[in-house]
């Protein structure tokens, strides 16, 4: 069934969840601040459910919270204030409220299921409420909150009693807080509208007013029946009226979806509407989300399952109501074509309607609704579409601006709008961000979070269009904060160490809200305040550089300061650390002075590079410095690679010659000029000199000269011992062959010549070519060579013995090298 879903401060000085140092001193300091009357920094009133009547759920005046400082290191639970019952509706907040005889305070208001309203100082822990008001005092003697056994549904909600359920609404111009409370009186359930003075908690305007209503349509009259009705949606102040919506009591068959209008100064009823006259259900419950209003004063709400008859009985629909004088009437509606399926499967519409700002596309006035199954409906507020005939809409609601079936996960919280983006936080799926362009949602999210157990109503804090954070609570298991641009996880109360930020058990559908740098969360027993911790703010000494093992010229200084009031804290013990990088501090631990300042001098480690130095204190967000240790003067030049290479003449060595300069601690030294010489060997360098790079290395390429042999290349730098690179230059390809000896010999037939035939092979520069294969040939004369071919020696020489043939005559013998055009020709006479 629709109503039975599955289940600025000085506040950071002292905290029940964080034990801060020198607490007595800080308490005295707090007292002195209030005595001096320092200004309160409040700026963002939260007077209605999720900030505005359009239910955009965007607080765009948040100047303190940002993705840069919302992490468990600097943000978390500041304090809790006990209350007497479950808080279901989210807290409201007013800055700079003048409380009689108590001064000016930033005030957070909460209402409980025990029918009590509390006004707490939003900034100061461990103090009594500014005021409390028991609604029971405005009821007959013996009245109590309604026992859950009377209202049913305890198995779903876990509630123990029913009192004030919904989020109240504040009229800041008259200083009035309006709320709807249930009481149990003489075995009867009674609903009353209350108007409380925000400064005292006293009833105003002759209130409270008992809720009673009838609604007649087509001759059928329905009567509001307290026992079966429940006011879950947040109250709405619009058109100079207070609007209250009701749904089922949870799992009973006699409730109806009511909307009622009341005059805020007389508390007189000025309009009623029943979404299910003569039938049951069509509940307006919206998971506690507020009913909405556009700038023209039209009222919007979603209904749950029930009986359907177009124009009169509007279950599983989005309603548009109009206030004309003292009449509240239906002016338009939208019903999905599959409403019967949705009703049968408890997949009703159950969130707040998001009213979009005017759009540049063809439909300027739009609203977005979402159902339990995760289908998103983009509606034209000027023509809601009603129920499309089955003859026209066979499988989709084509009469509306856009329908995106099952896009955002089941049980998503109400849609959130910021920066032309709409956010959804469904159950069992990532939080999703969809771009909105010309009145249409992109069908693919441009950002998704990690998979989170969502389902709670989300909201945005931002400073205009910057520093957006998406917040939500998934049934109270944790408070989540995501970067609104990329949906990267920034913070969850579950990740803080030692369970520091754990959310106590919360009521069914309870959600947080944020204002002026704090997040307020109602639980079953308390109000929990989350915010920025006192911080060690860096004053001076950041981003310095000096040689290794030297003292930085300026001290590292932090100030212990409150992020809200900017008050400085003396007497805080601060410890400095570079995380074991080897530097040292003088002193390593110190205490803040009367101005909250603490300083130390830092001696850089012997290893070069950038180091993070952290100033820390118990209960404070740390301060961080980035310091750079520069290498000292170069004291040594080392050979890295490139020696013992070999290459032919006039050829680059295969690998470059690499050297490195280091200081006395072994750190690489950049910017040192390295010169090179090959001791007049005649080769060339790709550059000379070369300056060492950021790694202290200098690299050069070397091309050999035209001379072969062993050479020594030396790299040197001023004031440093040089480093040599032994290399070998070999001959180039064989280019010439010449007779050395053995030509023009005479011998008898079949006789070995007295001299061996000897040739020398050289390259183009005359360098002896060793290992070259020389082929011998007597032109078929029939003589014999002692070996053939013959490899040249290291001096380029090749020799062979020749035995003459048996016939006499003159013989020509050639010595040749493959690939060479010329040969050496020997003449031998046989006689």
C-alpha positions in Angstrom: 0.0 0.0 0.0 1.1 3.6 -0.6 1.6 4.4 3.0 3.5 1.2 3.9 6.7 1.3 2.0 9.7 -0.9 2.9 11.2 -0.1 5.3 29.4 29.1 13.1 30.1 28.8 15.3 31.8 27.9 18.5 30.2 24.5 18.4 33.4 22.8 17.4 35.2 23.9 20.6 33.7 21.3 22.9 32.1 18.2 21.6 30.6 15.1 23.1 31.9 13.1 20.2 35.4 14.7 20.2 37.5 15.3 23.3 39.3 18.5 22.7 42.4 19.8 24.6 42.2 22.3 27.4 38.5 22.1 27.7 38.2 24.3 30.7 40.2 27.0 29.0 38.0 26.8 25.9 34.8 26.9 27.9 36.0 30.1 29.5 36.8 31.4 26.0 33.3 30.6 24.8 31.9 32.5 27.7 34.1 35.5 26.9 33.0 35.4 23.2 29.3 35.7 24.2 30.1 38.3 26.8 31.9 40.4 24.1 28.9 39.9 21.8 30.8 38.8 18.7 28.5 38.7 15.7 26.7 35.5 14.7 27.5 34.4 11.1 24.1 33.0 10.2 22.9 33.8 6.7 20.7 31.0 5.4 17.3 30.5 6.9 15.7 27.0 6.4 12.0 27.7 6.8 10.5 24.9 4.8 11.1 21.3 3.6 14.3 21.3 1.4 14.7 25.0 1.3 12.0 26.3 -1.1 8.4 25.7 -2.3 9.7 24.4 -5.6 11.4 21.6 -3.6 14.6 22.0 -5.6 16.4 20.9 -2.5 19.3 23.2 -3.2 20.9 25.6 -0.7 23.0 27.8 -2.9 24.2 30.2 -0.3 26.6 27.8 1.5 29.9 29.5 1.8 31.6 27.3 4.3 31.1 23.7 3.2 32.9 22.7 0.0 34.3 19.5 -1.6 37.8 20.7 -0.3 36.9 20.6 3.4 34.2 18.0 3.7 36.2 14.9 4.6 36.5 12.9 7.8 39.7 14.8 8.6 38.0 18.1 8.8 34.3 17.5 9.0 32.2 15.3 11.3 29.9 15.1 14.4 30.2 18.2 16.5 27.7 17.5 19.2 24.3 16.1 20.0 21.3 17.5 21.9 18.9 15.0 23.6 15.2 15.1 22.8 12.2 13.2 24.2 11.1 11.3 21.1 11.6 10.4 17.5 12.4 13.2 15.1 10.8 12.4 11.7 10.5 15.8 9.9 13.8 17.5 9.2 15.1 20.4 11.4 14.5 24.0 10.5 16.9 26.9 11.0 16.8 30.6 11.6 19.9 32.8 11.9 20.2 35.7 14.4 17.0 35.1 16.4 16.6 37.4 19.3 15.4 35.2 22.2 13.9 37.1 25.1 16.4 37.4 28.0 18.8 35.1 26.2 20.3 37.3 23.5 20.7 36.6 19.8 21.2 33.1 18.6 21.3 31.0 15.4 18.5 28.6 16.2 17.7 25.1 15.0 14.1 23.8 15.5 13.0 20.2 15.8 9.7 18.6 16.6 9.3 15.1 18.1 6.8 12.3 18.0 6.3 12.9 21.7 4.6 16.2 20.7 7.4 18.4 21.8 9.1 21.3 19.9 12.7 22.3 20.7 14.6 25.5 19.9 18.4 24.8 20.3 21.3 27.1 19.8 22.7 25.8 16.6 26.3 26.6 17.6 26.8 25.7 21.2 26.8 22.2 22.7 26.0 21.1 26.2 23.5 23.9 27.0 19.8 23.7 27.6 17.4 24.4 24.8 16.5 28.0 24.3 12.9 26.9 24.8 10.8 23.8 24.6 7.1 23.6 24.0 5.0 20.6 24.8 2.0 20.5 22.4 0.2 18.5 25.1 -0.1 21.7 27.1 -2.5 22.9 24.4 -4.7 19.8 24.6 -7.2 18.7 27.2 -5.9 17.2 30.5 -4.7 13.6 30.1 -3.8 14.0 26.4 -0.9 12.0 25.2 0.9 11.3 21.9 -1.1 8.7 20.0 0.1 5.1 20.9 1.3 3.3 17.8 -1.0 0.5 18.6 -3.9 2.8 17.9 -2.4 4.1 14.7 -1.1 0.7 13.4 1.9 0.2 11.2 4.6 -0.1 13.9 6.1 -3.1 12.1 6.9 -0.9 9.1 7.9 2.4 10.7 9.3 1.2 14.0 7.6 4.2 15.7 6.5 3.8 19.3 4.1 6.8 19.3 2.7 9.3 16.9 2.9 13.0 17.6 4.5 15.6 15.2 5.5 13.7 12.1 6.0 16.2 9.2 8.5 18.9 8.7 6.9 22.2 10.0 7.1 25.5 8.1 8.2 28.9 9.3 6.9 32.3 8.2 10.1 34.3 8.8 8.2 37.6 8.3 5.9 37.0 11.2 8.3 34.8 13.2 5.8 31.9 13.3 6.5 28.2 13.2 3.5 26.2 12.0 3.2 22.5 12.7 0.6 19.7 12.6 0.4 17.5 15.7 -1.6 14.4 16.7 -2.7 13.7 20.2 -4.8 11.0 21.9 -7.6 12.3 24.0 -10.4 10.3 25.6 -9.7 7.4 23.2 -9.9 9.7 20.2 -7.2 10.8 17.8 -7.1 14.6 17.3 -5.1 16.6 14.7 -4.3 20.3 15.5 -2.6 23.0 13.5 -0.3 25.0 15.8 1.4 28.4 15.3 4.3 29.0 17.6 6.4 32.1 18.2 9.9 31.3 17.0 11.4 33.3 19.8 9.5 31.9 22.7 7.6 28.8 21.6 4.3 30.3 22.7 1.1 29.6 20.8 0.0 32.5 18.5 -3.1 33.7 16.7 -5.5 32.1 19.1 -4.3 28.6 18.2 -4.2 25.7 18.0 -6.9 24.9 15.4 -8.5 21.4 15.4 -8.4 19.8 12.0 -11.8 18.9 10.6 -12.9 18.7 7.0 -15.5 17.6 4.5 -15.3 17.4 0.7 -18.2 17.1 -1.7 -18.0 16.2 -5.4 -20.8 14.9 -7.7 -23.0 14.6 -4.7 -20.6 12.5 -2.7 -19.4 13.9 0.6 -16.3 12.6 2.4 -15.4 13.4 6.0 -11.9 13.6 7.4 -11.5 10.8 9.9 -8.5 11.5 12.3 -7.9 7.9 13.3 -7.1 6.8 9.7 -5.2 9.9 8.5 -1.5 10.8 8.9 0.2 14.1 8.0 3.6 13.0 6.6 4.3 15.5 3.9 6.1 18.7 5.0 3.9 21.7 5.4 3.7 24.4 2.7 3.4 28.2 3.1 2.2 29.7 -0.2 -0.4 32.1 -1.5 -0.7 33.5 2.0 -2.0 30.0 3.1 -0.7 27.1 5.1 -1.2 23.8 3.2 -1.4 20.5 4.9 -1.5 17.1 3.2 -2.6 13.7 4.6 -2.3 10.1 3.6 -2.9 6.7 5.2 -2.2 5.8 8.7 -0.1 3.0 7.3 -1.8 -0.2 6.2 -5.4 0.6 6.8 -8.3 0.7 4.4 -10.1 3.9 5.4 -7.7 6.7 4.7 -7.8 9.2 1.9 -5.5 11.7 0.3 -6.4 15.1 1.7 -5.0 18.6 1.1 -6.3 21.4 3.3 -5.6 25.2 3.2 -5.5 27.4 6.3 -5.2 31.1 6.9 -1.9 31.7 8.6 -3.1 34.5 10.9 -6.6 33.3 11.8 -5.9 29.5 11.5 -9.2 29.2 9.8 -9.7 26.6 7.1 -9.9 28.1 3.6 -10.2 25.1 1.3 -10.2 21.3 1.3 -9.5 18.7 -1.4 -9.9 14.9 -1.3 -8.1 12.8 -3.9 -10.3 9.8 -3.2 -13.9 10.9 -2.4 -16.2 8.1 -1.6 -13.3 5.6 -1.8 -10.1 4.9 0.2 -6.4 5.5 -0.2 -4.9 7.7 -2.9 -2.6 8.8 0.0 -0.4 11.8 -0.1 2.6 10.8 1.9 5.7 11.5 -0.3 8.1 9.8 2.1 7.8 13.0 4.2 8.7 15.3 1.3 6.8 18.6 1.2 4.0 19.3 -1.1 5.1 21.9 -3.7 4.1 25.2 -5.2 5.1 27.1 -8.3 5.6 30.8 -8.6 1.9 31.2 -9.7 0.7 29.6 -6.5 -0.4 26.3 -7.9 0.0 23.4 -5.5 1.4 20.0 -6.5 1.3 16.6 -4.8 1.7 12.9 -5.7 -0.7 10.2 -4.6 -0.4 6.5 -3.8 -2.5 3.6 -5.0 -6.2 3.3 -4.7 -9.4 3.5 -6.8 -9.2 5.6 -10.0 -11.8 7.6 -11.8 -10.6 10.4 -14.1 -11.1 13.8 -12.7 -12.5 12.8 -9.3 -10.6 9.8 -7.8 -6.9 10.3 -8.6 -4.8 7.5 -7.1 -1.2 7.0 -8.5 -1.3 10.5 -10.0 0.4 14.0 -9.9 -2.1 16.6 -8.8 -2.2 20.3 -9.6 -4.5 22.3 -7.2 -5.4 26.0 -7.3 -6.4 28.3 -4.5 -9.1 30.7 -5.4 -10.4 32.7 -2.5 -11.4 30.2 0.2 -11.7 27.4 -2.3 -9.1 24.7 -3.1 -9.8 22.8 -6.3 -8.3 20.5 -8.8 -7.1 22.3 -11.9 -5.1 19.6 -13.7 -3.4 16.2 -13.2 -1.3 13.5 -14.7 -1.9 9.8 -14.4 0.5 7.2 -16.0 -1.2 4.8 -18.5 0.0 1.8 -16.4 -1.5 3.2 -13.2 -3.6 0.0 -12.6 -0.4 -2.1 -12.8 1.4 0.4 -10.5 -1.5 0.3 -8.0 -1.7 -3.5 -8.0 2.1 -3.8 -7.2 2.4 -1.0 -4.6 4.5 1.1 -7.1 2.6 4.3 -6.5 4.0 7.9 -6.8 5.5 8.8 -3.5 8.0 11.7 -3.7 7.8 15.5 -3.7 7.2 17.1 -7.1 10.2 19.1 -8.3 9.2 22.5 -9.9 11.8 23.4 -12.4 12.8 27.0 -13.1 11.6 28.3 -16.5 13.2 26.3 -19.3 14.4 27.6 -22.7 12.8 24.9 -24.7 9.3 24.7 -26.2 7.8 24.0 -22.7 8.9 26.7 -20.3 6.9 25.5 -17.2 7.9 22.0 -16.2 7.8 19.7 -13.2 9.5 16.4 -12.5 7.9 13.5 -10.7 9.3 10.0 -9.9 7.6 6.8 -9.0 8.6 3.9 -6.7 9.8 1.9 -9.7 12.2 4.6 -10.7 10.3 6.0 -13.7 10.8 9.7 -14.2 8.0 11.9 -15.6 8.8 15.4 -17.0 5.5 17.2 -17.0 4.2 20.4 -18.6 2.7 22.4 -15.7 0.5 24.3 -18.2 -0.9 21.0 -19.6 -0.3 18.1 -17.2 -1.5 15.5 -19.7 -4.1 13.8 -17.4 -4.7 10.2 -18.4 -3.8 9.5 -22.1 -6.4 7.4 -23.8 -5.3 3.8 -24.5 -6.1 4.3 -28.2 -3.3 7.0 -28.3 -0.8 5.9 -25.6 -0.2 2.2 -26.0 3.1 1.7 -24.3 4.2 5.1 -23.1 2.8 8.4 -21.9 3.4 10.3 -25.1 1.2 13.2 -24.0 3.8 14.5 -21.5 7.1 16.1 -22.1 9.2 13.1 -21.3 8.9 9.7 -19.7 12.0 7.7 -18.7 11.0 4.2 -17.6 12.8 2.7 -14.6 15.7 5.0 -15.1 16.9 5.9 -11.6 16.4 2.8 -9.4 13.5 1.9 -7.1 12.4 4.0 -4.1 14.5 7.0 -5.2 14.2 10.1 -3.0 12.7 13.2 -4.4 14.6 14.7 -7.4 17.1 17.4 -6.7 17.8 20.4 -9.0 21.1 22.4 -9.2 23.0 23.9 -12.1 20.9 22.5 -14.9 21.3 19.1 -13.4 18.7 16.7 -11.8 19.9 14.2 -9.2 18.4 11.0 -8.0 19.3 8.7 -5.1 17.6 5.3 -5.7 18.0 2.2 -3.7 20.7 -0.3 -4.7 22.0 1.9 -7.5 24.6 4.7 -7.7 23.4 8.2 -7.1 22.9 9.7 -10.6 23.2 13.2 -12.2 21.4 14.0 -15.4 21.9 17.0 -17.5 18.8 19.1 -18.3 18.8 20.9 -21.6 15.9 22.8 -23.2 13.5 21.1 -20.8 14.6 17.6 -21.5 16.6 15.2 -19.3 19.5 13.4 -20.9 18.7 9.7 -20.9 22.2 8.8 -19.7 23.7 10.2 -16.5 26.8 12.3 -16.9 28.0 11.2 -13.5 27.4 8.3 -11.2 28.6 7.6 -7.7 29.8 4.3 -6.4 26.9 2.0 -5.6 25.2 3.3 -2.5 22.2 2.2 -0.5 20.2 5.3 -1.3 16.5 5.9 -1.1 16.6 8.9 1.1 15.7 12.4 0.0 18.9 14.2 -1.2 19.8 17.8 -1.1 22.5 20.1 -2.4 24.7 22.7 -0.7 26.6 25.1 -3.0 28.0 28.6 -3.2 26.0 29.7 -6.3 27.1 27.4 -9.0 30.3 26.3 -7.3 31.3 23.9 -4.6 28.2 21.7 -5.0 27.8 18.8 -2.5 25.0 16.2 -2.8 23.9 15.1 0.7 21.6 12.3 1.7 20.9 9.7 4.4 20.0 6.1 3.5 17.5 5.3 6.1 19.7 6.7 8.8 22.6 4.2 8.4 24.9 7.0 7.5 25.1 10.6 6.3 26.7 10.7 2.8 28.3 13.6 1.0 29.2 13.4 -2.7 30.9 16.0 -4.9 27.9 17.2 -7.0 30.0 17.5 -10.2 31.5 14.0 -10.4 29.6 12.3 -7.6 32.9 11.3 -6.0 32.4 10.2 -2.4 33.7 13.0 -0.1 32.5 11.8 3.3 30.3 9.3 5.1 29.7 9.2 8.8 30.6 5.5 8.6 34.2 6.1 7.4 35.4 8.2 10.4 37.7 6.4 12.7 36.5 4.7 15.9 32.9 5.2 15.0 33.3 8.9 15.8 30.6 10.1 13.5 28.1 7.2 13.7 24.5 8.3 13.3 22.3 7.1 16.2 19.2 5.1 15.3 16.8 7.4 13.3 13.1 7.4 12.6 11.5 6.0 9.5 12.1 8.6 6.7 14.1 11.0 8.8 16.4 13.1 6.6 19.2 15.7 7.3 19.3 19.3 6.2 22.2 21.8 6.1 22.6 25.5 6.7 25.5 27.9 7.4 28.2 25.2 7.4 26.4 22.6 9.5 24.3 19.5 8.8 21.5 18.8 11.2 20.1 15.3 11.6 17.2 14.2 13.8 17.4 10.8 15.4 15.2 8.7 17.7 16.7 10.3 20.8 18.6 13.5 19.7 19.5 16.2 17.3 22.9 15.6 15.9 24.9 18.5 14.5 27.7 17.8 12.0 30.1 20.5 10.8 33.7 21.6 10.3 36.1 21.0 13.1 38.3 23.7 14.6 41.2 24.0 12.3 45.0 24.6 12.4 45.0 27.2 9.7 48.4 27.9 8.0 49.5 31.5 8.6 53.0 31.5 7.1 55.9 29.2 6.0 54.1 27.3 3.3 55.8 26.6 -0.1 59.4 27.3 0.9 62.5 25.8 -0.6 66.1 25.5 0.5 69.1 23.1 0.3 68.8 19.7 1.9 69.7 19.6 5.6 69.3 23.4 6.0 66.8 25.3 8.1 63.9 27.0 6.2 64.2 30.8 6.3 60.7 31.4 7.7 59.1 29.5 10.5 56.1 27.2 9.9 53.2 28.9 11.7 49.5 27.8 12.2 46.6 29.4 14.0 44.1 27.3 16.0 40.9 28.9 14.7 37.1 28.2 14.7 36.0 28.0 11.0 32.6 29.7 11.8 33.4 32.6 14.1 37.1 32.8 13.2 37.9 33.0 17.0 41.4 31.9 17.8 42.1 29.4 20.5 45.1 29.7 22.9 46.5 26.8 24.9 46.3 24.2 22.1 49.1 21.6 21.9 50.3 21.4 18.3 52.7 18.7 17.0 54.6 19.1 13.7 55.6 16.1 11.6 56.9 15.3 8.1 55.7 11.8 8.2 59.2 10.3 8.9 60.9 11.9 5.9 63.9 12.7 8.0 63.6 16.4 8.7 63.6 17.9 12.2 61.6 20.6 14.0 62.6 23.1 16.6 60.4 22.6 18.6 58.5 19.5 17.4 55.6 20.3 19.8 54.4 23.6 21.0 51.3 25.3 22.5 49.3 28.1 20.8 49.8 31.6 22.3 47.1 34.1 23.2 46.5 34.7 19.6 46.1 31.0 18.8 49.5 30.9 17.0 52.0 28.1 17.1 55.4 28.1 15.3 58.3 25.9 14.6 61.5 26.0 12.5 62.0 23.1 10.1 65.3 21.6 9.1 64.9 19.9 5.8 65.8 16.2 5.4 69.0 15.1 3.6 66.9 13.7 0.7 65.8 16.2 -1.9 62.2 16.6 -3.0 58.9 18.0 -1.9 57.6 17.1 1.6 54.3 17.5 3.3 54.6 18.8 6.8 51.5 18.4 9.0 50.5 20.4 12.0 48.1 18.4 14.2 46.2 18.7 17.4 43.6 16.6 19.0 40.2 17.6 17.9 41.4 19.9 15.1 41.5 19.6 11.3 45.3 19.5 10.5 47.2 22.2 8.8 49.5 21.2 5.9 52.7 22.8 4.5 54.4 21.8 1.2 58.2 22.4 1.5 60.9 21.6 -1.0 64.4 20.3 -0.2 66.8 21.3 -3.0 70.0 19.3 -3.7 73.2 20.8 -2.3 76.3 21.6 -4.5 77.5 18.8 -6.7 80.3 16.9 -5.2 80.7 13.9 -7.4 80.3 13.0 -11.1 79.4 9.4 -11.8 79.4 7.4 -15.0 75.9 5.9 -15.5 76.1 4.2 -18.9 77.5 4.2 -22.4 81.1 3.0 -21.8 82.8 -0.1 -23.5 81.0 0.3 -26.8 82.3 -0.4 -30.2 81.4 1.1 -33.5 82.8 1.5 -37.0 84.5 4.6 -38.2 82.3 7.7 -38.7 79.3 5.9 -37.0 77.4 7.0 -33.8 77.8 4.8 -30.8 74.7 2.7 -30.2 74.0 4.2 -26.8 74.5 7.7 -25.4 77.1 8.5 -22.9 75.3 9.3 -19.6 76.7 10.9 -16.4 75.1 12.0 -13.2 76.0 14.6 -10.7 75.2 14.1 -7.0 75.6 16.2 -3.9 77.2 15.0 -0.7 74.0 13.2 0.4 73.6 11.4 -2.9 70.9 13.6 -4.3 70.8 14.3 -8.0 72.0 17.8 -8.9 70.4 19.5 -11.9 71.9 22.4 -13.8 75.6 21.3 -13.8 77.6 21.9 -17.0 79.3 18.7 -18.3 82.1 19.0 -20.9 83.4 16.2 -23.1 86.6 15.3 -25.0 87.9 12.3 -26.9 91.5 13.3 -26.5 91.9 14.5 -30.1 90.6 11.2 -31.5 88.7 13.2 -34.0 85.1 12.1 -33.3 82.1 14.5 -32.7 79.6 15.0 -29.9 75.9 15.7 -30.4 76.3 18.6 -28.0 79.1 19.9 -25.9 78.8 21.0 -23.2 75.6 19.5 -21.8 73.6 20.6 -18.6 72.3 18.0 -16.2 68.5 17.6 -16.2 66.1 17.4 -13.2 67.4 13.9 -12.4 71.0 15.2 -12.4 71.8 13.4 -15.6 73.6 14.6 -18.7 73.4 12.6 -21.9 75.4 13.0 -25.1 75.7 11.0 -28.4 79.2 10.4 -29.9 80.1 9.7 -33.6 83.5 8.1 -34.2 86.2 9.6 -36.4 87.9 8.1 -39.5 90.6 6.4 -37.3 90.3 3.0 -35.8 91.5 1.9 -32.4 90.8 2.3 -28.7 89.8 5.7 -27.6 89.0 7.3 -24.2 86.2 9.9 -23.9 86.3 12.0 -20.7 83.3 13.8 -19.2 84.2 16.5 -16.7 82.7 19.4 -14.7 84.3 22.3 -12.9 85.5 21.2 -9.5 84.6 17.5 -10.0 86.8 14.6 -11.0 86.2 13.5 -14.6 84.7 10.2 -15.7 86.1 8.3 -18.7 84.3 6.1 -21.2 86.6 3.6 -22.9 85.3 2.9 -26.5 86.6 1.0 -29.6 86.5 2.3 -33.2 86.5 -0.4 -35.8 87.1 -0.3 -39.6 84.4 0.3 -42.0 83.3 -2.0 -44.8 86.1 -3.3 -47.0 86.8 -0.9 -49.8 90.3 -1.6 -51.1 92.5 -4.7 -51.7 96.2 -4.4 -52.6 99.2 -6.8 -53.2 101.6 -6.9 -50.3 104.0 -9.6 -51.6 104.3 -12.7 -53.8 103.8 -11.2 -57.2 105.8 -12.0 -60.4 107.2 -15.4 -59.1 108.6 -18.2 -61.3 108.5 -21.9 -60.5 108.6 -25.3 -62.1 105.3 -27.2 -62.7 103.7 -28.8 -59.7 105.8 -26.7 -57.3 104.9 -24.5 -54.4 105.9 -20.9 -54.9 108.6 -19.8 -52.6 106.6 -16.8 -51.4 103.1 -16.8 -50.2 100.7 -14.6 -52.1 99.8 -11.8 -49.7 97.2 -9.0 -49.9 95.9 -6.3 -47.5 92.2 -5.2 -47.3 91.3 -1.8 -46.0 88.2 0.4 -45.6 87.6 3.7 -47.5 89.8 5.5 -45.0 92.8 3.1 -45.4 92.1 1.3 -42.1 93.0 -2.4 -42.1 89.8 -4.5 -42.4 90.1 -7.6 -40.3 88.0 -10.7 -40.7 87.3 -10.1 -44.3 87.0 -13.2 -46.5 89.4 -13.1 -49.5 88.7 -15.5 -52.4 91.6 -16.8 -54.6 91.3 -17.8 -58.2 94.0 -18.9 -60.9 91.5 -18.7 -63.8 91.2 -22.5 -64.1 95.0 -23.0 -64.7 94.9 -26.1 -62.4 97.1 -24.9 -59.6 96.3 -25.4 -55.9 95.9 -23.0 -52.9 96.8 -24.0 -49.4 93.4 -22.7 -48.2 90.6 -20.8 -49.9 89.1 -18.4 -48.9 91.3 -16.8 -46.4 90.2 -14.3 -43.6 92.2 -11.2 -43.2 94.1 -10.8 -39.9 93.9 -7.9 -37.4 96.2 -6.0 -39.7 93.9 -6.6 -42.7 96.4 -9.1 -44.3 95.5 -12.4 -46.0 98.1 -14.9 -47.2 97.9 -18.2 -49.1 100.5 -20.7 -50.5 100.1 -21.6 -54.2 101.3 -24.8 -56.0 101.8 -24.4 -59.7 99.9 -26.6 -62.2 101.6 -29.4 -64.2 101.6 -27.4 -67.4 104.0 -24.5 -68.2 102.9 -21.1 -69.0 102.0 -17.7 -67.6 99.2 -17.7 -65.0 97.1 -14.8 -63.6 95.9 -15.2 -60.0 93.1 -12.9 -58.6 92.4 -12.1 -54.9 88.9 -10.6 -54.4 86.4 -9.7 -51.7 82.7 -10.2 -52.3 81.0 -7.0 -53.1 84.1 -5.1 -54.1 84.5 -4.2 -57.8 88.3 -4.4 -57.8 90.7 -7.3 -57.2 94.4 -7.8 -56.6 96.0 -9.6 -59.6 99.2 -11.8 -59.2 101.3 -13.0 -62.2 103.1 -16.4 -61.9 105.3 -18.0 -64.6 105.5 -21.8 -64.7 108.5 -23.2 -66.7 
